[in-house]
């Protein structure tokens, strides 16, 4: 695998990892991020994605060359520095007003709406990184067989908790925001708390399991926070 580091303004570098499998590249990115998150001097934040990460630093305390050296050391000996993946169970009301694109998604795939729901909830989906809006969990997509197209006209507002798919990815909206992904359902759970020191419980590598519920059970879960199944929520 090869690691490329490029300056990104006067207080950040962008690190790209390539040459390995998708899983190898992702794990190397996570390893570098975890190493830098341990408190490297001058590092302000580390934002990992699938095969790249942004490292922001305080340029009064360090500089590009020093950060490049930290990245090089971390990339030279990648190691697992994160905990065991946890599982989050997501109750979802699929279709209707909660999932207005379920029917169109089913039509595109040539299956029934019930089959879309079955495929979406059949297996745990791995969270790969935080996305927009507001720390939404970006997940592997379900085994639909085909990449799901984005909407030709994005919605000006997608409700928090919306469960959506696009391409070969899945997501749960953490906060209300515009969006062009196909919304197939919505969860009544609250994913993030901006007033908390720990805004969300989930982290890359965790597993999300979706479970269909009827609309009349919405109030059973409304207002409850998303927490891992069993054990200590902080893993």
C-alpha positions, 0 to 999 in steps of 0.5 A, spaced: 500 500 500 502 507 498 500 513 502 500 520 499 500 526 503 498 533 500 498 540 504 491 542 505 491 549 506 496 552 512 493 548 517 492 541 515 494 535 510 490 530 506 492 523 507 490 518 501 491 510 502 491 506 495 494 500 493 490 495 497 484 492 497 478 496 500 478 493 506 485 494 507 485 501 505 480 503 510 483 499 516 490 503 514 486 509 514 483 507 521 490 505 524 493 512 522 487 516 525 487 512 531 494 513 532 494 521 531 488 521 536 492 518 542 494 526 543 500 527 538 503 534 539 499 540 535 494 535 532 487 539 533 482 533 529 483 527 525 477 526 520 477 519 517 473 516 511 474 510 506 481 511 504 483 518 506 483 522 512 484 530 513 489 531 519 488 538 522 493 541 526 495 548 530 500 551 526 503 555 532 505 548 535 507 544 529 507 544 521 506 540 515 513 537 515 512 535 522 505 532 521 507 528 515 513 525 519 507 523 524 503 520 519 509 516 516 510 513 522 503 511 523 503 508 516 509 504 517 506 500 522 499 500 522 496 496 528 489 496 531 488 501 536 480 501 536 475 497 540 471 491 538 465 493 534 458 494 537 452 493 534 446 498 534 439 496 532 435 501 528 427 500 528 424 503 522 418 504 519 418 503 512 414 506 506 409 511 506 410 518 509 416 515 512 419 512 506 417 516 500 422 513 495 421 505 497 416 504 491 421 507 486 427 503 489 423 497 488 421 499 481 428 500 479 430 493 482 424 490 479 422 487 486 417 488 491 417 494 496 417 488 501 423 485 498 427 492 499 425 492 506 427 484 507 434 486 503 435 492 507 434 489 514 437 482 512 444 483 514 448 488 519 451 493 515 458 496 517 459 503 519 465 506 515 465 513 517 461 519 519 458 523 514 453 529 513 449 532 516 451 532 523 455 526 524 450 521 520 453 514 520 455 512 513 454 505 512 455 499 507 449 498 502 445 492 503 445 487 497 441 490 492 445 487 486 444 494 483 447 501 485 441 505 487 441 512 483 440 519 487 434 523 486 434 527 480 431 533 484 434 533 491 429 534 497 430 541 500 429 538 507 430 530 509 427 529 516 432 526 522 432 519 522 431 518 515 433 511 512 436 512 505 440 509 500 444 511 494 449 507 490 452 502 494 451 505 500 446 506 506 445 512 511 441 514 517 440 522 517 442 524 524 439 531 523 434 535 518 438 537 512 437 537 504 438 530 501 438 527 494 438 519 497 432 515 496 429 515 503 426 508 504 424 509 511 425 513 518 427 511 525 424 514 531 430 514 535 435 520 536 442 519 533 446 525 536 445 530 541 449 536 540 449 538 547 453 532 549 460 531 550 460 525 546 455 527 540 454 520 538 455 513 541 457 509 534 464 509 531 467 507 525 467 499 525 460 498 528 454 494 526 447 497 524 442 492 524 435 495 521 428 492 524 422 493 521 416 496 525 409 498 524 407 505 524 403 505 530 409 503 534 413 509 533 411 512 540 414 506 543 421 509 541 420 516 539 425 520 543 429 514 545 437 515 544 441 510 539 445 505 544 449 499 542 445 492 544 447 490 551 454 492 555 457 498 556 455 504 551 462 506 551 465 500 549 
